[in-house]
Amino acid sequence: MYSDTAGRLPSAPDQVFRLIVTGGGTGGHTYPALTAVRTLQARLAASGRGLEVLWVGTADSLESRVATGEGIRFASVATGKIRRSSNPLKMLSPANVKDMLRVPLGVLQARRIVKRFRPDVVLATGGYVAVPVGLAASMRRRPLVVHEQTVRLGLANRSLAGRATRVAVSSESTLPLLPESVRSAAVVTGNPVRPEVLSGQPDKAIHGLGLHRFDPRRPTVYVTGGAQGSQQINTLVAAILPWLLSHANVIHQCGPDNLADLRQHTAGLPDEAAARYLLTGYVGPELPDVLALADVVISRSGAGTIAELTALGKAAVFIPLASSAGDEQAHNARHLQEVGAAVALVGEATPEALGAAVEPLLTDPARRTTMAQHARSMGRPDAADRLVDVLLSVADGQR
């Protein structure tokens, strides 16, 4: 996408689109940005134009590794993390004060970067690093598009929204939560989903993961706590596993560090139940096929997970991460529960509550189908294209 110095794309303004993308710290901020970059590149290539991208983030971070892996030029700036607290006095902790003092340095560095690169548009997808870059874009009078993945604006995006040319949000329900001064700049795009997630095939999951002893007459449940797994979800599922396997096939992605303990815990399963249970530490390239096979998903409710499951139209039971920033996972899960697109276990989740939530989805196919349809109605599989439309229109408005 970007080759530095000698291999640089021609710089004629009508041939090359120049994009600064900033955001990261977590996959929820990083991967939607990457999907947008890929989609923009394909759109421009189809019309004979090139794309020159500079990703501005934090050194030694997820976004730096992703950008490097994709061949995208990367620049780092100083940034500070604000540690939240309900007690205002605790917000003035030494660590917060130290980090706050780094923000002006980051803005100065970002201003130099924006001045040199001369972007057609800056895309900010959240995370603390987006703040200095977004501020620099505003100071240098470059178009700024802020993209929010969750129902409520995150702290970084809230601080940038008033300076943005456009605020792209993932849900209609976000619009009334925005400050009135920002609503005229808001547009609903959805949260970009990796195209490969939408192209899974159930049969490939069965053959690739050796699931030939799964019972096709029973629904399949996919349990996941994310790449590293979730101790909470693993414990809850382990407590009801014999009952769960009496109703369903189960693919349980538990995280590499939890695999040995769960293998020991499930070693005594009867052969007939064990045949319909796959325990794995990590699901990699097979994930699209696993999602295609799954009838019900038990998972966290991060923005990326919700974007994928709604785009696919999957019935889900969400167990929000209680420590997520701003309690965003609970808000995400409640929002889908309110429209019948999921079940949310908010508060203290127990094995009994999980069993009660998942049982109707396993025993009543019509109820499962209805929830899946409601989920699909909330999904935006074309979100990346919608966001690219915004980027191109904003840039064209500056020419």
C-alpha atoms as one frame of an Amber mdcrd trajectory, in Angstrom:
protein
   0.000   0.000   0.000   2.866   2.324   0.708   6.474   2.091  -0.346   8.827
   4.694   1.053  11.209   6.954  -0.888  12.410   5.200  -4.071   9.257   3.106
  -4.495   6.812   5.887  -3.719   3.675   6.219  -5.814   3.494   9.200  -8.202
   2.396  12.321  -6.382   0.037  13.843  -8.932  -3.023  14.888  -6.892  -5.462
  13.464  -9.433  -3.755  10.053  -9.322  -2.860   9.476  -5.675  -5.132   9.742
  -2.666  -3.217  10.570   0.505  -4.643   9.213   3.759  -3.470   9.482   7.334
  -5.116   6.900   9.550  -4.781   7.029  13.323  -6.208   4.908  16.079  -5.275
   1.790  17.942  -4.354   0.338  21.277  -6.912  -2.437  20.807  -8.160  -4.517
  17.915 -11.508  -2.749  18.161  -9.873   0.481  16.977  -7.212  -1.048  14.737
  -8.974  -3.605  12.550 -11.869  -1.389  11.375  -9.237   1.124  10.261  -7.337
  -1.574   8.400 -10.508  -2.816   6.700 -11.318   0.743   5.620  -7.808   1.161
   4.183  -8.084  -2.076   2.205 -11.503  -1.109   0.889 -10.345   2.374  -0.087
  -7.353   0.940  -1.895  -9.572  -1.409  -3.908 -12.028   1.380  -4.745  -9.272
   3.697  -5.961  -7.510   0.959  -7.918 -10.730   0.230  -9.793 -10.671   3.823
 -11.074  -6.966   3.804 -11.879  -5.832   5.761  -8.836  -3.259   4.954  -6.181
  -3.394   5.193  -2.417  -0.616   6.503  -0.202  -1.202   5.729   3.475   0.549
   6.821   6.627  -0.575   5.227   9.885   0.190   7.344  12.938   0.080   5.501
  16.235   1.997   4.496  19.325   5.398   2.854  19.052   5.572  -0.885  19.837
   1.804  -1.220  19.648  -0.779  -3.422  17.982  -1.338  -0.805  15.284   2.398
  -0.571  14.571   2.585  -4.341  14.084  -0.532  -4.416  11.914   0.674  -1.529
   9.745   4.099  -3.109   9.295   2.535  -6.436   8.389   0.398  -4.746   5.747
   3.280  -2.759   4.253   1.835   0.544   5.453   4.275   3.276   6.437   4.080
   3.993  10.175   4.969   7.009  12.311   4.730   7.231  16.090   3.799  10.141
  18.342   3.767  10.616  22.096   0.445  10.039  23.776  -0.979   9.683  27.243
  -3.541   7.323  28.707  -6.152   8.852  31.012  -7.033   6.426  33.802 -10.705
   6.873  34.572 -12.248   7.096  38.017 -15.617   8.068  39.435 -13.675  10.148
  41.978 -12.464  13.383  40.297  -9.563  13.649  42.739  -8.240  10.267  41.621
  -8.210  11.554  38.037  -5.359  13.820  39.192  -3.131  10.864  39.984   0.608
  11.233  39.277   0.330   8.789  36.387  -2.523  10.780  34.783  -0.724  14.098
  35.241   2.441  12.665  33.700   0.522  11.303  30.715  -1.455  14.527  30.246
   1.843  16.378  29.894   2.749  14.088  26.995  -0.262  15.151  24.938   1.133
  18.587  23.910   4.318  16.861  22.723   2.230  14.412  20.722   0.267  17.255
  19.136   3.494  19.006  18.140   4.851  15.815  16.593   1.569  15.162  14.812
   1.452  18.685  13.388   4.836  18.145  11.774   3.683  14.827  10.337   0.456
  16.287   8.922   2.337  19.250   7.439   4.857  17.000   5.676   2.426  14.348
   4.461  -0.344  16.714   3.271  -3.205  14.208   3.570  -6.421  14.536   1.604
  -8.179  13.322   4.732  -7.367  12.030   8.228  -9.312   9.037   9.570  -9.370
   8.663  13.369 -10.839   5.450  14.772 -10.328   6.032  18.501  -7.810   5.213
  21.164  -5.656   7.748  22.983  -3.243   8.169  20.080  -6.047   9.531  17.906
  -6.311  12.686  20.030  -3.032  14.415  19.140  -3.340  13.422  15.484  -6.946
  14.596  15.243  -6.067  17.870  16.921  -3.164  18.320  14.503  -5.445  17.691
  11.518  -7.822  20.379  12.757  -4.982  22.848  13.364  -3.583  22.220   9.880
  -7.091  22.527   8.385  -7.129  19.027   6.952 -10.457  17.162   6.744 -10.975
  14.910   9.755 -13.310  11.908   9.805 -13.884  10.354  13.231 -15.235   6.801
  13.278 -16.869   5.365  16.399 -17.323   1.597  16.735 -19.511   1.476  19.857
 -22.963   2.792  20.711 -21.535   5.682  22.749 -18.613   7.843  21.691 -15.389
   6.818  23.387 -13.331   9.340  25.326 -10.913  10.058  22.464 -13.636  10.445
  19.865 -15.703  12.661  22.161 -12.770  15.040  22.424 -12.402  15.164  18.624
 -16.044  15.131  17.505 -16.480  18.910  17.639 -13.477  19.379  15.342 -14.411
  16.675  12.851 -15.643  17.260   9.336 -17.718  14.082   9.669 -18.478  11.786
  12.596 -19.167   8.270  11.315 -21.075   6.116  13.801 -21.944   2.443  13.798
 -25.557   2.597  14.920 -28.613   4.778  14.493 -29.000   4.638  18.270 -25.813
   6.702  18.636 -27.287   9.773  16.961 -29.475  10.996  19.855 -26.535  10.482
  22.231 -24.360  12.960  20.341 -24.084  16.600  21.381 -26.469  18.723  19.322
 -23.539  20.651  17.878 -22.150  17.422  16.394 -25.311  15.797  15.000 -25.264
  17.722  11.730 -21.831  16.231  10.989 -22.871  12.665  11.886 -23.465   9.863
   9.403 -24.310   6.212  10.100 -21.865   3.893   8.347 -21.710   0.849  10.597
 -18.500  -0.748  11.836 -16.277  -2.195   9.059 -16.138  -5.978   9.042 -13.336
  -7.947   7.428 -14.695  -9.348   4.122 -13.312 -12.811   4.858 -15.559 -13.087
   7.932 -18.589 -12.912   5.658 -17.458 -15.688   3.320 -17.288 -18.696   5.653
 -18.574 -22.152   4.729 -19.966 -24.592   7.324 -18.673 -27.676   5.502 -15.130
 -26.314   5.582 -15.341 -26.006   9.363 -16.514 -29.613   9.677 -13.742 -30.970
   7.462 -10.997 -28.579   8.562 -11.570 -29.091  12.297 -12.532 -32.774  12.131
 -16.085 -32.303  13.369 -17.488 -35.349  11.583 -19.020 -36.718  14.800 -21.054
 -33.568  15.386 -24.793 -34.289  15.228 -26.309 -32.315  12.318 -29.733 -32.545
  13.985 -28.526 -30.439  16.904 -27.637 -26.741  16.843 -23.976 -25.802  17.116
 -22.809 -23.373  19.812 -19.575 -21.422  19.414 -18.081 -20.230  22.695 -15.350
 -17.611  22.556 -13.702 -15.137  24.876 -11.536 -13.591  22.179  -8.024 -14.538
  21.133  -6.776 -14.838  24.708  -9.936 -16.449  25.996 -12.032 -15.413  28.978
 -11.657 -17.087  32.340 -15.165 -15.971  33.282 -16.805 -17.413  30.182 -14.775
 -20.618  30.435 -15.849 -21.132  34.051 -19.515 -20.511  33.298 -19.554 -22.841
  30.295 -17.623 -25.572  32.110 -20.229 -25.513  34.892 -23.088 -26.272  32.487
 -21.172 -28.249  29.864 -22.809 -31.696  30.361 -26.245 -30.101  30.124 -25.177
 -27.955  27.154 -23.895 -30.989  25.268 -27.203 -32.766  25.807 -28.761 -30.117
  23.565 -26.021 -28.991  21.206 -22.675 -29.467  19.521 -20.098 -27.134  21.070
 -16.943 -25.497  19.715 -15.184 -23.937  22.697 -12.324 -21.514  21.982 -10.893
 -21.057  25.461  -7.573 -19.232  24.956  -4.131 -20.909  24.878  -3.415 -20.350
  28.586  -6.646 -22.052  29.654  -6.441 -25.099  27.444  -4.662 -27.520  29.792
  -6.972 -26.907  32.754 -10.113 -27.263  30.656  -8.839 -30.453  29.039  -8.406
 -31.910  32.498 -11.852 -30.686  33.554 -13.581 -32.184  30.501 -11.615 -35.436
  30.336 -14.434 -37.328  32.031 -17.142 -36.458  29.522 -19.056 -39.507  28.229
 -17.906 -40.577  24.758 -21.206 -39.607  23.139 -20.984 -36.058  24.512 -17.233
 -35.743  23.923 -17.793 -36.527  20.255 -19.796 -33.316  19.970 -17.337 -31.115
  21.823 -14.277 -29.422  20.360 -11.999 -27.639  22.816  -9.351 -25.425  21.245
  -7.081 -22.700  22.493  -7.308 -20.559  19.386  -9.336 -20.346  16.193  -7.336
 -18.766  13.383  -8.080 -18.800   9.643 -10.987 -21.178  10.281 -12.962 -18.481
  12.126 -15.208 -17.490   9.183 -16.139 -21.143   8.677 -16.764 -21.675  12.399
 -19.048 -18.632  12.471 -20.879 -19.901   9.396 -21.461 -23.244  11.137 -22.552
 -21.758  14.464 -26.245 -21.372  15.265 -25.647 -19.651  18.610 -22.605 -17.723
  19.840 -21.653 -17.160  23.484 -19.125 -14.343  23.703 -18.057 -10.935  24.925
 -19.787  -7.933  23.371 -16.969  -5.820  22.003 -17.719  -3.616  19.024 -15.899
  -5.844  16.538 -17.678  -8.982  17.716 -21.057  -7.292  17.490 -20.328  -5.962
  14.006 -19.424  -9.440  12.787 -22.300 -11.311  14.442 -24.952  -8.842  13.292
 -23.555  -8.752   9.751 -23.796 -12.552   9.721 -27.158 -12.657  11.501 -26.235
 -14.858  14.479 -28.250 -15.482  17.630 -26.001 -14.627  20.561 -25.712 -14.616
  24.329 -23.381 -11.821  25.400 -21.400 -11.775  28.643 -19.947  -8.232  28.674
 -16.471  -7.548  29.973 -17.152  -5.614  33.149 -13.898  -3.659  32.979 -14.349
  -2.401  29.401 -13.753   1.329  28.957 -16.843   3.314  29.867 -18.737   0.034
  30.393 -19.150   0.026  26.607 -19.592  -3.751  26.294 -22.615  -3.695  28.602
 -24.131  -0.838  26.589 -23.522  -2.731  23.348 -25.157  -5.889  24.704 -28.166
  -4.095  26.211 -28.794  -2.259  22.965 -29.067  -5.517  20.997 -31.155  -7.178
  23.699 -33.644  -4.300  23.563 -34.337  -4.983  19.892 -34.470  -8.766  20.297
 -31.138  -9.347  18.554 -29.317 -10.984  21.498 -29.483 -11.901  25.175 -27.326
  -9.839  27.528 -26.045 -11.227  30.827 -25.284  -7.922  32.510 -24.180  -7.786
  36.125 -23.238 -10.924  37.997 -23.399 -13.790  35.507 -23.991 -17.257  36.946
 -24.082 -20.718  35.358 -27.826 -20.812  36.042 -28.336 -17.480  34.255 -26.287
 -18.635  31.274 -28.249 -21.865  31.042 -31.558 -20.013  31.239 -30.426 -17.601
  28.518 -29.203 -20.195  26.044 -31.819 -22.936  26.566 -34.668 -21.304  24.571
 -32.293 -20.720  21.663 -31.375 -24.399  21.587 -34.792 -25.940  22.124 -36.882
 -23.537  20.036 -35.609 -23.206  16.436 -38.218 -20.556  15.629 -37.033 -18.369
  18.486 -33.434 -18.814  17.378 -34.330 -17.876  13.822 -36.221 -14.786  14.938
 -33.283 -13.568  16.999 -30.929 -14.193  14.093 -33.195 -12.174  11.803 -33.264
  -9.288  14.288 -29.479  -9.445  14.540 -29.123  -9.344  10.777 -31.411  -6.309
  10.601 -28.922  -4.504  12.855 -25.901  -5.536  10.812 -24.142  -3.446   8.175
 -21.969  -5.748   6.066 -21.311  -2.822   3.718 -19.937  -0.604   6.509 -16.442
  -0.377   5.019 -17.847   0.842   1.699 -20.024   3.383   3.501 -17.026   4.702
   5.427 -14.980   4.929   2.234 -17.831   6.933   0.659 -17.491   9.406   3.529
 -13.705   9.644   3.169 -13.910  10.294  -0.572 -16.728  12.827  -0.322 -14.965
  14.760   2.440 -11.721  14.834   0.473 -13.513  15.913  -2.722 -15.082  18.767
  -0.817 -11.631  20.151  -0.134 -10.479  20.140  -3.761
